[in-house]
Amino acid sequence: MSAEPQPSAQEAVVEAKDVVAGYLPGVNILNGCSLVAYPGEMIGIIGPNGAGKSTLLKAMFGLVKVHSGSVMLGDRDITNAKTNRLVEMGVGFVPQTNNVFPTLTIEENLRMGLFMRPRKISERLGAMWDLFPVLHDRRNQRAGALSGGERQSLAMARALMMEPSVLLLDEPSAGLSPVRQDETFLRTRRINKTGVCVVMVEQNARRCLQICDRGYVLDQGRDAYTGTGRELANDPKVIELYLGTLAKDVEEEHPKH
């Protein structure tokens, strides 16, 4: 399968090109990794543990030092830009853990997401209540009392307050029950359908490929395979190397009758 997506007449929303990056000098997790996302796309990033999936998102969001290569937001070079600047420019990021302020209420968390644009708070709160009605119903409750799925919804909503052009999600279904995982995937797709480009790292590889437009399989810090979600889900090499164990686990859990 081709290592590069098909050419597009559209300008990319975000593009990482030949990124070499790591947490320590001389120790790289990413070794020439590339990814591109076009307007309206939902991109899934899968691969084995230690492949560099979360590191790629963090490098794109300025949390991991990029030693070579580039990250572009449209026609602007955002390589190693500061995170607050990236938020202002339209990049949203939801980490896997510690993604809400537990002592603040739901509404206070959302207001924190738009502290740089206070005049738009009423408008953006209304949009989030429409997108996440359960948060509206419990808006005066402290975030620390929420379930894992509810916290994930709140973290997404807070990132969306700034109306990002791209939303980076790091393992949004991690630690959730199967039912809550499905709710998270459906909610993510609904966010995407509002026009927000989504780039999602996900351990639930099979489910991720079912809902994403295109996917990247990372291995040892490089993008080993890329294609549509359907292509990757049905590619014999991807199944053998990355989905086989998962498929076996699912078969053992839900044997055919």
RAHUGI-V571332 format. One line per field, one symbol per residue. ss: DSSP state (H for helix, E for strand, - for the rest). phi: phi as a letter, one per 20 degrees, with the letter a starting at -180 (. if undefined). A space follows every 50 residues. Layout:
ss = ???
phi = ???
This chain:
ss = -----------EEEEEEEEEEE-E--E--EEEEEEEEE---EEEEEE--- --HHHHHHHH----EEEEEEEEE--EE-----HHHHHHH-EEEE------ ----EHHHHHHH-----HHHHHHHHHHHHHH-HHHHH----EHHH--HHH HHHHHHHHHH-----EEEEE-------HHHHHHHHHHHHHHHH---EEEE E---HHHHHHH--EEEEEE--EEEEEEEHHHHHH-HHHHHHHHHHHHHHH HHH----
phi = .fecffgcfefffbbdclfdbaecgndeeecnecbccdgneddddcqfgn foffffffffdmecfeebnbcddmededgmffffffffeoddccffcldc efeefgffgffffcfecffdfffffgfffffcgffffcfeefffeefgff fffffffffegelfecdeddlfegmefgfffffffffffffgffoefdcc ebfffffgffdefcccdeblmcefbbrfgfgffdfgffffecdgffffff fffcffd
